[in-house]
């Protein structure tokens, strides 16, 4: 490709439009990366960067020797994988069901209701979930009591906490994914359905042989792009819902970084942990984009 001055001049307004966002990314995302150097130092805010002692990989060795480190990594991976699986299947099912609704007013109302939680922060939703799942006055346990079942400590039981995280995460986000798949459904050639009706195919066969293959590229794309979140268990959600009783099943890398860095003031160790998480996430993001291009022909440039 050769440089076209006229096209460049025509696109100057577009370049200027993205300039503020680009500056914010540089200031808040790229410049702070210089602070990663403290992962290899014995950092103290009082002394600053100049008088720090270089420790090499000592902070990383300290992390790997922590008693609960492997459990935290396992929690992060299993919670993230469960969220990825649920984030693929539930929005697809919801989109297929909504696609069968013929009353447009009712369909739009349902879309609005399921999409609304996406706009609320986990601070608000966390308070709602704590009240709903309260063992004494929560509506869920009140229903269980009416059925003769003992109340369950959903937010204080390691057997339940991970499932609570996955279910509440989908309650908040599956409406957004549903809209993506509904948009993909509109691109399917309607003549395929007409031909299948002539051949005697019912709704189930139409869904299996036409609808699902029609949105398969989007499904593959969403799955591969989500690989970059394998080590992102969802800090906002976990931080607002967990407590020491469920550290065994709910403590993730992000909450561990928070405790080590801000509560215990071990800045070098928390930076080392954050660096490990970022490097692994970067590898998975690169793998995700490769797979997205390989199987869904998706590319940024």
C-alpha positions in Angstrom: 0.0 0.0 0.0 1.3 3.5 -0.9 0.7 6.7 1.0 -2.2 8.7 -0.3 -2.0 12.4 0.8 -5.5 13.2 -0.2 -7.0 10.3 1.7 -4.8 11.2 4.8 -6.1 14.8 4.7 -9.7 13.5 4.4 -9.2 11.3 7.5 -7.7 14.1 9.7 -11.0 14.8 11.5 -11.2 11.1 12.3 -7.7 11.1 13.6 -8.4 14.1 15.8 -11.5 12.5 17.1 -9.6 9.5 18.5 -6.7 11.6 19.8 -8.2 12.2 23.3 -8.8 8.5 23.8 -5.3 7.7 22.6 -3.8 10.2 25.0 -5.7 8.7 27.9 -4.5 5.2 27.0 -0.9 6.5 26.8 -1.1 8.3 30.2 -3.0 5.7 32.2 -2.0 2.4 30.5 1.4 2.7 28.9 3.3 5.3 31.1 2.5 3.4 34.3 4.1 0.3 32.8 7.5 1.9 33.8 6.5 1.0 37.4 6.9 -2.7 36.6 10.6 -2.3 37.4 9.7 -2.6 41.1 8.8 -6.2 40.6 12.6 -6.8 40.5 13.4 -4.5 43.5 12.8 -4.3 47.2 10.7 -1.2 46.8 9.8 1.2 49.6 7.7 4.4 48.9 9.9 6.3 51.4 13.1 5.7 49.6 11.8 5.9 46.1 13.2 4.3 42.9 16.8 5.5 43.1 17.8 3.8 46.4 16.1 0.5 45.8 18.0 -2.8 46.1 17.7 -5.0 43.0 16.5 -8.5 44.0 16.2 -10.1 40.6 13.6 -12.9 40.7 13.4 -13.1 44.5 9.9 -11.6 44.6 8.7 -14.3 42.1 10.3 -17.1 44.1 8.5 -15.7 47.2 5.2 -15.8 45.4 5.6 -19.3 44.2 6.5 -20.4 47.8 3.4 -18.9 49.3 1.2 -21.6 50.8 -2.0 -20.6 49.1 -0.6 -19.4 45.7 -1.4 -22.6 43.7 -5.0 -22.6 45.2 -5.5 -19.0 44.1 -4.3 -19.7 40.6 -6.6 -22.7 40.4 -9.6 -20.7 41.7 -8.9 -18.0 39.1 -8.7 -20.5 36.2 -11.7 -22.6 37.2 -13.9 -19.5 37.9 -12.9 -17.9 34.6 -13.4 -21.1 32.5 -16.9 -21.6 34.0 -17.7 -18.0 33.2 -16.5 -18.4 29.6 -18.5 -21.5 29.1 -21.6 -20.0 30.6 -21.0 -16.7 28.7 -21.1 -18.7 25.4 -24.0 -21.0 26.0 -26.6 -18.9 27.9 -26.6 -15.9 25.5 -26.9 -18.2 22.5 -29.9 -20.0 24.1 -31.5 -16.7 25.1 -31.0 -15.3 21.6 -32.6 -18.5 20.0 -35.6 -18.2 22.3 -36.1 -14.5 21.7 -35.7 -15.1 18.0 -38.8 -17.2 18.1 -40.9 -14.4 19.7 -43.1 -12.7 17.1 -44.6 -10.0 19.2 -42.1 -7.1 18.7 -43.3 -5.1 21.7 -42.9 -8.1 24.1 -39.6 -9.0 22.5 -38.1 -5.5 23.0 -39.4 -5.4 26.6 -37.6 -8.7 27.4 -34.4 -7.4 25.7 -34.5 -4.3 27.8 -35.1 -6.2 31.1 -32.2 -8.7 30.5 -29.8 -6.0 29.3 -30.4 -3.6 32.2 -28.2 -5.3 34.8 -25.2 -4.7 32.5 -25.3 -1.0 33.3 -25.2 -1.4 37.1 -21.9 -1.6 39.0 -21.0 -4.6 41.2 -21.2 -2.3 44.2 -24.9 -2.0 43.7 -25.5 -5.6 42.5 -23.4 -7.0 45.3 -25.7 -5.4 47.9 -28.7 -6.8 46.1 -27.2 -10.3 45.9 -26.2 -10.2 49.6 -29.8 -9.4 50.5 -31.4 -11.9 48.1 -29.1 -14.8 49.3 -29.2 -13.8 53.0 -29.7 -17.1 55.1 -32.2 -15.3 57.4 -34.2 -12.9 55.3 -33.2 -13.6 51.7 -36.0 -14.5 49.3 -34.1 -17.6 48.0 -33.7 -19.1 51.5 -37.2 -18.2 52.4 -38.4 -20.2 49.4 -36.2 -23.1 50.5 -37.7 -22.9 54.0 -41.2 -23.1 52.5 -40.1 -26.3 50.7 -38.7 -27.8 53.9 -35.1 -27.3 53.0 -32.6 -25.9 55.5 -31.2 -22.4 54.7 -27.9 -22.4 52.7 -25.0 -20.1 53.4 -24.4 -19.3 49.7 -21.8 -16.6 50.3 -20.1 -18.4 53.2 -19.9 -22.0 51.8 -17.0 -23.0 49.6 -19.2 -25.6 47.9 -21.6 -22.9 46.6 -19.6 -19.8 46.2 -18.1 -20.4 42.8 -21.5 -21.2 41.4 -22.9 -18.0 42.9 -20.1 -16.1 41.1 -20.9 -17.7 37.7 -24.7 -17.4 38.0 -24.6 -13.8 39.2 -22.0 -12.9 36.5 -24.4 -14.2 33.8 -27.3 -12.4 35.4 -25.4 -9.2 34.8 -23.8 -9.9 31.4 -25.8 -12.4 29.4 -28.1 -9.7 28.0 -25.2 -8.0 26.3 -24.1 -11.3 24.7 -27.7 -12.0 23.7 -27.9 -8.7 21.7 -24.7 -9.7 19.8 -26.2 -13.1 18.8 -29.6 -11.5 17.9 -27.7 -9.2 15.5 -25.9 -12.3 14.0 -29.2 -14.0 13.5 -30.5 -11.2 11.2 -27.7 -11.9 8.8 -28.9 -15.4 8.0 -30.5 -15.8 4.6 -34.2 -16.2 5.1 -34.6 -18.2 1.9 -32.8 -21.1 3.7 -35.7 -21.3 6.1 -38.3 -21.2 3.3 -36.5 -24.0 1.5 -36.3 -26.1 4.7 -40.1 -25.7 5.2 -40.7 -27.0 1.7 -38.5 -30.0 2.6 -40.6 -30.6 5.7 -38.1 -29.4 8.4 -39.5 -28.4 11.7 -38.3 -25.6 14.0 -35.8 -27.8 15.8 -34.2 -29.0 12.6 -34.1 -25.5 11.2 -32.4 -24.4 14.4 -29.8 -27.2 14.3 -29.1 -27.1 10.5 -29.5 -23.4 9.7 -29.6 -21.1 12.7 -26.6 -22.6 14.7 -24.4 -23.0 11.6 -25.3 -19.4 10.6 -24.1 -17.9 13.9 -21.2 -20.4 14.3 -18.5 -17.8 13.2 -19.7 -15.3 15.8 -19.7 -18.1 18.4 -16.1 -19.0 17.6 -15.1 -15.4 17.6 -16.6 -14.7 21.0 -15.1 -17.9 22.4 -11.6 -17.2 21.1 -11.6 -13.6 22.2 -12.6 -14.6 25.7 -9.4 -16.6 26.1 -7.6 -13.5 27.2 -9.8 -13.5 30.3 -8.6 -16.9 31.6 -6.8 -15.2 34.5 -9.5 -12.5 35.0 -11.9 -14.0 37.5 -13.7 -10.6 37.9 -12.2 -8.5 40.7 -15.2 -6.2 41.2 -17.6 -9.0 41.6 -15.4 -11.2 43.8 -14.3 -8.3 46.0 -17.9 -7.3 46.7 -19.1 -10.8 47.5 -16.3 -12.8 49.1 -15.1 -13.0 52.7 -12.4 -15.0 54.5 -14.7 -18.0 54.9 -14.6 -18.6 51.1 -11.0 -17.8 50.4 -10.5 -21.5 49.7 -12.8 -21.4 46.7 -13.2 -17.7 45.8 -9.8 -16.0 46.3 -8.4 -15.1 42.9 -5.2 -13.4 41.6 -6.7 -9.9 41.5 -8.0 -10.0 45.1 -4.6 -11.5 46.2 -2.8 -8.6 44.5 -5.1 -6.2 46.3 -4.4 -7.7 49.7 -0.7 -8.1 49.2 -0.2 -4.7 47.6 -2.6 -2.4 49.4 -3.4 -4.1 52.7 0.1 -5.6 53.4 2.1 -2.9 51.6 4.2 -5.5 49.8 4.4 -3.4 46.6 7.2 -5.3 44.9 5.5 -8.7 45.4 2.1 -7.5 44.3 3.7 -6.0 41.2 5.5 -9.3 40.4 2.1 -11.1 40.7 0.5 -8.5 38.4 3.3 -8.9 35.9 2.9 -12.7 35.8 -0.9 -12.3 35.3 -0.4 -9.7 32.5 2.2 -11.8 30.6 0.0 -14.9 30.7 -3.1 -12.9 29.7 -1.1 -11.3 26.8 -0.2 -14.7 25.5 -3.8 -15.9 25.6 -5.0 -12.7 23.9 -2.5 -13.3 21.1 -3.6 -16.9 20.9 -7.2 -15.8 20.9 -6.8 -13.4 18.0 -4.9 -16.0 16.0 -7.7 -18.5 16.5 -10.3 -15.9 15.7 -8.5 -15.2 12.4 -7.9 -18.9 11.8 -11.4 -20.1 12.3 -13.7 -17.0 12.0 -11.6 -14.9 9.6 -11.6 -12.0 12.2 -8.7 -9.6 12.1 -8.1 -6.1 13.5 -5.7 -4.9 10.8 
